[in-house]
Amino acid sequence: MTAEELRRRHLHGAPLVVLGACSAARLAPILHETSSLPQAFVASGARAVFAATAEIPNDAGAFFRAVRERIQSGEEPSQALRAERLDWHQKQPGLRWVDKVLLYQ
């Protein structure tokens, strides 16, 4: 499904979306067009979309699961992402991929 096809659909329930395996936050090298898959999810009704600008490891699910749990407990998506990043940096100094995860709302 392309971003344009996704824009024509409606996501019910304002879901949280994680695009963790495809560097989905990278924009196409087309200066006059800024459409992206994360933006299409937001336009279709997603509450928040998390996407990376770089490759992330296969075991990144624990990071995204912790962010989701923070949101489900009442934190705003931006606060949840920031807090979890700080926790991961504290546990694993030098870890950089968590800084490449962006939030779209």
N, C-alpha and C positions, 0 to 999 in steps of 0.2 A: 504494500500500500504506500502510495506517495503522500507527501505532505498535502498536496492539493486535494487528493481523494479524501484524506482524513478531515480536512477543513469542512467538507460537505456533510460530515456525520456529526452526531451529537452523542457525547459520552454521558451516560446517566449516573447520577450519584457523586459527581465531582471527584473522581478518583485521583489518587496519588499515582504518578507514573514514573518509573525508573527506566531510563534508557542507558543501561550500564555496559553494554558490550560493543557499542559501535561508534564511539567518538561522535555521538549525535549532536553535540554542541558546536562542532566545527561547522562554520558556514562555508557554503560553496564560494569559489573564487570569482563571483560575479558581483561587481560593485553596485550595479543598479537593482539588485534583487537580494533582499535579506530574509527570505522565507526559509524556515528550517522546520525539521520534524518536531522539536520541542515547542516551537511557537504554534504549530498546527494543533498539537494536543491541547494547548491552553485555549486556543480559539474554539476547539470542539467541546470544551467544558471541563477539562482537567483542573483540579484545584491547584496542583503543583506538579511540576515536571523536573526531575533531576537528570542531568545529562553531563557527560564529561567531554572536555576538549582534548583529552589524550586517552591512550589505552589504559585500562585499569586491569588489575589482576583478577583471575578467576575466582579468588576467594573474597572478593569485595562484597559479597552478599551480606556478610555480618555487619559491615558499615551501614549499608542501606537499610537493613533490618532494624538497626539501632536508631537510625534517623526516623524511620516510620513509627517505631514504638514511642519515641518522644512526641511526635505529632499526635498520635492517637491518645496520648496522655494529656494533651491540651496545649503543647507548645506550638508556636507559629512555625511554619516550615523554615523560614530564614533562621530563626533562633535554634531550631533543632539541628540544622546543618552546621551552623557555627559551633555549637556546643559539642557535637560529635566529632567535628574536625579537631577541636582542642583536645578532647579526650584521646583521640588516636595519636595526635602528635606527642602527647605526654607519655603514652604507652610505647610508642615506636618513633623516637626522635629520628629525623631524617626522612621520614615517609612523605613523599611529595604528591602522589596521585590524588590524595584527598583534597588538595588545593585546586585540582583541575575539575572538580565537580561543581557545576553551576545549577542555580535554581531559576526556573522560569515560572512566573505566575501571571 
